[in-house]
Amino acid sequence: MLCKLAWGNVRRAGRDYLVYLLTLTLGVTVFYAFNTISMQVDIAGIDEEGLAQVMGSMLGDLTYFLAGVMAFLMVYANNFIMKRRKKEFGLYQVLGMGRGRVATIMALETVIVSVVAFVAGIVLGVGLSQLMTFFTASLFKTQIANFHFFFSVHAFNLTLVCMLVMFVLTLLLNLRAVRRTKLIELMGAERRNESIKTRNPWIAIAIFAVGVVLVGVAYYRLLRDGFPLTATDSKLQEAMSQFGITTAMVTVGTFALFWGLSGMLIKLLQSLRSVYWRGLNMFTVRQLAAKVNTVCFSMGVIAMLLFLAITSVTCGMSIANVMNENLERYNPVDVSQTYVYYTPDTLDYYKEYVNPPEADRMVLADTTVDLYPAWHGKGKSVDNNDETGKKVNIADVAGEHVQIDSYLSYPLGGSNPSVTPSEMCKTMGEKLPKAFGGSNADAMGLFVTPASQYNKLRQMMGEEPVHIGHDQYLLTCDMGGELVDMYTKYMAGGHALTLGGHELKPATDKSDEDTAAIANSAMGSNPGTVVVADELLSQLNLQPYSSSLLVNYKQGMDTTEADESIKYTVLDNLLVDGKEPGSWGTFITRSEMYTQAAQMNGLISYLAIYIGFVLVVACAAILSIQQLSNVADGSRSYRVLAQIGCDDRQIRHSVMAQQAVFFLFPLAVGLAHSFVALKVIIELVSIFGNMSIGGTVSLTCAIFLAACGGYFLVTYLMSTGMVRAAIAIRYSE
């Protein structure tokens, strides 16, 4: 009997359950679809070892956090249902039904709605996960060779656990509400508004002003200090403490803004008497003040969640785009190998901390070594042992090649660089770019390389050589952004460089970034190099720092086969007169770097979309539920307005104005926080290239505004229906 009654109640009160049902269904759909990523990776043909497990683990952990956000949303949706049905539950008790049976009916209704939402969400999630497989393949730039229908038991179980937690939480709150509410409160719920908390408007204005000051100071501190990622090890702890203070200030300031918003609105509009006394504006302002007092905390939470959603999506997608756009410049050849020479500092570090017994064979490098002979397999310098044990000579695949030697800008045994970013900025009267903040750029200075090697690299890349005279220099940098801009400004200004007592003038008026890469990399390998004439370099006796061998495969050779033949390469230590002047660095092919970049792009994009989608929908749904609840609470007020002669248009305008404020204020605060944070993030990554986020920001804001606008429209239409129903009671009485 109780099951039949519960089923009938759900069918009859379907409109009240609609928000709860749709929200829960959406949560199940998204949770299941995104947690099938490991199976999507397999079907999409992405064979990178461990990638599926890493992405599955990260998205799984993220799901628990997002489930907490959805649980908060479920509580709000459930509270709305309870307010709408209090009189009904009171009537059951008047007719003789005990509270235990009423609680049982509520539990059964919650079970029915939850099961329907879970089944519908799983069905939609299974369909969405099949479509997302093609999206995954496009992100990772692979082709689906054998697509087939799949169902993830792991994603199903994870989603079920999250939904069970939400169900139990909702059920406990419902039972608690029924047991603790008196019968007279249930029967009179429809005639009683939510208790209105009034505040002294001047105190509210003061709190609002404090919030504005806290947020403003937090913005200033963040713009001044940036994120602690740029801090050196010695200052990291202090930077983290300061960043924690900034975060606390913006959080407290945000909640203070909304706490004092009601008093600010009243005083502001009261000062505009022609506006305050027009139409129903006085009623609208008083309703806003009363409701803001009760939901100021949730509005602050929504603003912070919108900030997190906008920042994660915009920043994540933009960084991924920057990496992809610059990959060709960062990876100029088929394969590269670096070799790093020992300097006095590195030798001292090895002897004291790393491996003192082996430090005896290490020697300070006084000249560079030719790396290409090591690739000819002479002696035991090359050993490419694959699964078959076959020894492969890397020189068999090597075609056109060049070695780029990089020197520090001080002589052997020295420690003070001649060319530093700080001195260059001081010469120009400019501030040091924030990209150098916390780095060791000044300690190392710019690198120096011979013009002959630089021009050979340009010829390999199809560019004309550049003439650099004995008293000239050229600055190169492959990282783009503010670094290249600084070097270009220095050269365009005709500023001289002093290197080993020689004063050099710029050979051109623009820094080179298109042919400046000295090794294959993900985010750039050349933060700044001074190219000088070979004759001058031979006179300076500078300290060698590194050598990079850049190799293209033989013409007509299949890239995949060549990559496969050398991927297990192991190079023995290079010895000069029985001593070791340095150690091998990174050995990587262009194909490997493209694969890694595609994987990183896919991972970042998935996390950004997952977080952003769930959070923005949750925030919009919370705002919608709040406003529907407010309209339900104020039904008697709207009925009284109709009784005293207010027409329907004025009442609808009042409802729209109230709901617009509740939707726009959290969105505006979230956008303000996001724009400040994004400005700092852009400066942080500008060392790796110009980060153009205009398109991404526009697209993200358009999607978020469309989601919020859609919820606003649905909320307004449902609210006007509820107002019309409340007014109609007057005519039927």
Secondary structure, 3 states (H helix, E strand, C coil): CHHHHHHHHHHHCHHHHHHHHHHHHHHHHHHHHHCCHHHHHHHCCCCCCCHHHHHHHHHHHHHHHHHHHHHHHHHHHHHHHHHHHHHHHHHHHHCCCCHHHHHHHHHHHHHHHHHHHHHHHHHHHHHHHHHHHHHHHHHCCCCCCCCCCCCCHHHHHHHHHHHHHHHHHHHHHHHHHHHHCCHHHHHCHHHCCCCCCCCCHHHHHHHHHHHHHHHHHHHHHHHHHCCHHHCCHHHHHHHHHHHHHHHHHHHHHHHHHHHCHHHHHHHHHHHCHHHHCCCCHHHHHHHHHHHHHHHHHHHHHHHHHHHHHHHHHHHHHHHHHHHHHCHHHHCCCCEEEEEEECCHHHHHHHHHHHCHHHHHHECCCCCCCCCHHHHHCCCCCEEECCCCCCCCCHHHCEEEEEEEEEEEEEECCCCCCCCCHHHHHHHHCCCCCHHHCCCCHHHHCCEEEEHHHHHHHHHHCCCCCCCCCCCEEEEECCCCHHHHHHHHHHHHCCCCEEECCEEEEECCCCCECCCCCCCCCCCCCCCCEEEECHHHHHHHCEEEEEEEEEEEECCCCCHHHHHHHHCCEEECCCCECCEECEEEEEEEEHHHHHHHHHHHHHHHHHHHHHHHHHHHHHHHHHHHHHHHHHHHHCHHHHHHHHHCCCCHHHHHHHHHHHHHHHHHHHHHHHHHHHHHHHHHHHHHHHHHCCCCCHHHHHHHHHHHHHHHHHHHHHHHHHHHHHHHHHHHHHHHC
